[in-house]
Amino acid sequence: MIKSLDELVNAVAQKGKRRIIIAYAQDSHSIQAADMAIRHGIADITLVGDEEQIAKTCREEGIDMGQFTVVHEASDMKCVEKAIKMIHAGEADILMKGLVSSDKYMRGILNKEWGLLPPKATLSHVAVFEIPAYHKLLTVGDVAVIPAPDLNQKIAITKYIISTAKRLGVEIPKVACIAPSEQMLPKIESCVDSAIITCMGKRGQLGTKVDIEGPLSLDIAIDAHAAETKKLESPVAGDADCLLFPNIETGNVFYKTCTKFAGAELGAMVAGTKVPCVLCSRGDSTKTKLYSMALACLSV
């Protein structure tokens, strides 16, 4: 089982290189992450962007531009289109967002003519956190894409986080369906949906064997002492591998609290697409982008 994000990078390197294409890749963080991915042996990199700006950034960062394949395109949206069409042509395995805004990047992925979303698929977001205060990697969804997932979308998200945890070597993932309380409160949608998904998991309707519990409050999901105090007995309590959040508010606040207050590192990607798609904020660190590239590589 992979126990840290650095172990993830090493595990991917042992599998062999994948091909990553970065759309509008002319910012220092994207180029630094691309350089690190090459040096760690996890990927060959194609940069689609303004060639002059890419050369300038490489000079400023002391990075050898010759190690990349560079495709010139000055327009950010045209960079996304060109990168996606190169994936369709078999020239890359993974798409990654560079300096282009998230809405333009997602618009390209969702394009009905040349995008990367299969018909009727659920587009979501999966993140893997390494939190100093927690004893193992934590796979969560959705913190960035679906504002208010309905029950069917929550089921899809649950399957995505389970499959990601299994790729990390977790044989039987422990999934906590997060709600405000561990009590079954019929008037609270997150409690009702959590109970339904838990029932599905226990009946084998999520496609693989899991330990699943919900509704669960966050403290019970990650803190064994809290579970003991509240007298809730479950293999998931205090030892969750995966967290299913009820909406983007709870997921996004959890994500930013962990990174800003708790010193967490993470890797993240879009799930449900024809190929793995790395979706990092333009303000994310080079390390976050490297870990996200490794997570995507693990999924190919």
C-alpha positions in Angstrom: 0.0 0.0 0.0 1.3 3.5 -0.9 1.6 5.4 2.3 2.8 8.9 1.2 2.7 11.1 -1.9 6.4 10.7 -2.4 5.9 6.9 -2.4 3.3 7.5 -5.1 5.8 9.3 -7.3 8.3 6.4 -6.8 5.7 3.8 -7.5 4.7 5.5 -10.8 8.3 5.8 -11.8 8.7 2.0 -11.4 5.7 1.5 -13.8 7.3 3.4 -16.6 6.8 6.8 -18.2 3.5 8.2 -19.3 3.0 11.1 -21.8 1.5 14.3 -20.4 0.4 17.3 -22.4 0.0 20.6 -20.6 -2.4 23.2 -22.0 -1.1 26.8 -21.9 2.0 25.7 -20.2 4.1 28.9 -19.8 3.9 29.6 -16.1 6.8 28.8 -13.7 4.8 26.3 -11.5 3.7 24.2 -14.5 7.2 24.2 -16.1 8.8 23.4 -12.7 6.4 20.5 -12.2 7.0 19.3 -15.7 10.8 19.4 -15.1 10.4 17.5 -11.8 8.2 14.9 -13.5 10.9 14.3 -16.1 13.7 14.2 -13.4 11.6 11.7 -11.3 11.1 9.5 -14.4 7.3 9.5 -14.4 6.5 11.3 -17.7 7.5 12.7 -21.0 6.1 16.2 -21.3 4.6 18.2 -24.2 4.0 21.9 -23.5 1.4 23.7 -25.6 1.7 27.5 -25.3 3.5 30.6 -26.4 7.0 29.3 -27.3 8.7 32.7 -26.6 7.1 32.9 -23.2 8.0 29.2 -22.4 11.6 29.9 -23.4 11.7 33.0 -21.2 10.3 31.1 -18.2 12.7 28.2 -18.7 15.7 30.7 -18.8 14.4 32.4 -15.6 14.0 29.1 -13.8 17.3 27.5 -15.1 15.4 24.7 -16.8 16.4 23.0 -20.0 13.7 23.7 -22.5 15.2 21.0 -24.8 13.8 18.2 -22.6 10.2 19.2 -23.5 8.3 18.9 -26.8 7.0 22.4 -27.4 3.9 23.2 -29.5 3.5 26.9 -30.2 0.0 28.4 -29.6 -0.5 31.9 -28.2 -4.3 31.7 -27.3 -5.1 30.0 -24.1 -8.4 28.4 -25.3 -6.8 27.3 -28.5 -4.0 25.6 -26.4 -6.7 23.6 -24.7 -8.3 22.6 -28.0 -5.0 21.7 -29.6 -3.9 19.6 -26.5 -7.2 17.7 -26.4 -7.0 17.0 -30.2 -3.4 15.7 -29.8 -4.7 13.3 -27.1 -7.4 12.0 -29.6 -4.6 11.6 -32.1 -2.7 9.3 -29.7 0.1 11.8 -29.0 -0.4 11.9 -25.2 -2.0 9.8 -22.4 -2.9 12.6 -19.9 -4.2 16.2 -20.1 -3.0 18.8 -17.6 -4.1 22.4 -17.0 -1.4 25.1 -17.2 -2.0 28.8 -16.8 -5.4 28.7 -18.5 -8.4 29.3 -16.2 -10.4 26.4 -14.9 -13.6 27.4 -16.7 -11.9 27.4 -20.1 -10.1 24.2 -19.3 -13.3 22.5 -18.3 -15.1 24.0 -21.3 -12.6 22.2 -23.5 -13.0 18.9 -21.7 -16.8 19.2 -22.0 -16.9 20.2 -25.7 -19.4 18.0 -27.4 -17.4 17.9 -30.7 -13.8 17.2 -29.6 -13.9 17.0 -25.8 -13.0 14.2 -23.4 -16.2 13.4 -21.6 -17.9 10.1 -22.7 -21.7 10.3 -23.3 -23.7 10.2 -20.0 -20.6 10.1 -17.9 -20.4 12.0 -14.6 -17.5 14.4 -14.5 -16.1 14.7 -11.0 -12.9 15.5 -9.0 -10.8 13.2 -6.9 -8.1 14.3 -4.5 -5.6 12.4 -2.4 -4.4 14.1 0.8 -1.4 13.5 2.9 -2.3 15.2 6.2 0.4 15.4 9.0 -2.3 14.8 11.7 -3.7 11.7 9.9 -2.1 8.2 9.8 -2.5 7.4 6.1 -3.5 8.9 2.8 -7.0 10.1 2.5 -8.9 10.0 -0.8 -11.8 12.5 -1.1 -14.5 13.8 -3.5 -15.9 16.0 -4.7 -14.1 19.3 -3.7 -13.9 21.2 -6.9 -16.4 20.3 -9.7 -20.0 19.4 -8.8 -21.6 22.1 -6.7 -24.6 20.0 -5.3 -24.4 16.4 -6.5 -27.6 14.5 -6.6 -27.8 10.9 -5.4 -26.7 9.4 -8.7 -23.7 11.8 -8.9 -22.8 10.9 -5.3 -22.8 7.2 -6.3 -20.5 8.0 -9.2 -18.2 10.0 -6.9 -18.1 7.2 -4.4 -17.0 4.7 -7.1 -14.3 7.1 -8.3 -12.8 7.6 -4.8 -13.0 3.8 -4.2 -11.2 3.0 -7.4 -8.5 5.6 -6.7 -7.9 4.2 -3.2 -7.6 0.7 -4.7 -5.0 1.9 -7.1 -3.1 3.2 -4.1 -3.0 -0.3 -2.8 -6.0 -0.3 -0.4 -7.4 -3.7 -0.8 -10.8 -3.0 0.9 -11.3 0.8 1.1 -13.0 2.2 4.2 -15.5 4.8 3.0 -17.1 7.4 5.2 -20.2 9.2 3.8 -20.0 12.6 5.5 -23.0 14.4 7.0 -23.5 16.8 9.9 -24.3 13.9 12.3 -24.0 10.2 12.6 -27.7 10.1 13.5 -30.2 9.3 10.7 -31.9 12.6 10.3 -34.6 12.2 7.6 -34.9 16.0 6.9 -31.2 16.3 6.1 -30.5 15.3 2.5 -26.9 14.3 3.2 -28.0 11.9 5.9 -30.6 10.2 3.7 -28.2 9.9 0.7 -25.4 8.6 2.9 -27.7 5.9 4.3 -28.7 4.9 0.8 -25.1 4.7 -0.5 -24.1 2.8 2.6 -26.8 0.3 2.0 -25.7 -0.1 -1.6 -22.1 -0.7 -0.6 -23.0 -3.3 2.0 -25.1 -5.1 -0.6 -22.3 -5.2 -3.1 -23.9 -2.6 -5.5 -20.8 -0.3 -5.8 -18.9 -2.7 -8.0 -16.3 -3.9 -5.4 -15.9 -5.0 -1.8 -15.8 -2.0 0.6 -16.3 -1.2 4.2 -18.7 1.8 4.1 -20.6 3.7 6.8 -22.9 6.7 6.7 -24.1 9.0 7.7 -21.0 9.8 9.7 -19.8 13.1 11.1 -16.2 14.0 10.1 -14.8 13.6 13.6 -16.1 10.0 13.8 -14.7 9.2 10.4 -11.2 10.2 11.2 -10.8 10.1 15.0 -11.1 6.7 16.8 -11.4 8.5 20.2 -14.4 10.5 19.0 -16.0 7.3 17.7 -15.4 5.5 21.0 -16.8 8.4 23.0 -20.0 8.5 20.9 -20.2 4.7 21.1 -20.2 4.1 17.3 -18.7 0.8 16.4 -17.6 0.4 12.7 -14.4 -0.6 10.9 -14.6 2.8 9.2 -14.8 4.9 12.3 -11.5 6.6 13.0 -9.8 4.8 10.1 -11.4 6.0 6.9 -9.5 5.7 3.6 -12.1 7.7 1.7 -14.5 10.6 2.4 -17.6 11.3 0.4 -18.6 14.9 0.9 -22.3 15.9 0.4 -21.6 19.1 -1.6 -18.8 21.4 -2.8 -19.0 23.7 0.2 -18.1 21.1 2.7 -15.5 19.5 0.4 -13.8 22.7 -0.7 -13.6 24.1 2.9 -12.1 20.7 4.0 -9.5 20.9 1.2 -8.5 24.5 2.0 -8.5 24.0 5.7 -6.2 21.0 5.4 -3.7 22.7 3.0 -3.7 26.2 4.7 -4.0 25.3 8.4 -2.8 21.7 8.6 0.1 21.7 6.2 -1.4 19.0 4.0 0.0 18.0 0.6 -2.3 16.6 -2.1 -2.6 15.3 -5.6 -5.8 15.7 -7.6 -7.4 15.0 -10.9 -10.7 15.0 -12.9 -12.5 11.7 -13.0 -14.9 10.3 -15.5 -13.1 11.5 -18.6 -11.7 9.4 -21.4 -8.2 10.0 -20.1 -7.0 11.3 -16.7 -7.1 15.1 -16.6 -5.0 17.1 -14.1 -6.9 20.0 -12.6 -4.8 22.2 -10.3 -5.4 25.7 -9.3 -3.1 28.3 -11.0 -1.9 29.1 -7.4 -1.1 25.5 -6.4 2.5 24.7 -5.5 4.9 22.8 -7.8 4.7 19.9 -5.4 0.9 19.7 -5.7 1.2 19.7 -9.5 3.9 17.0 -9.4 1.7 14.8 -7.1 -1.3 15.4 -9.3 0.7 14.3 -12.3 1.8 11.1 -10.5 -1.8 10.4 -9.5 -3.0 10.8 -13.1 -0.1 8.5 -14.3 -1.2 5.9 -11.8 -4.6 5.9 -13.4 -3.5 5.2 -16.9 
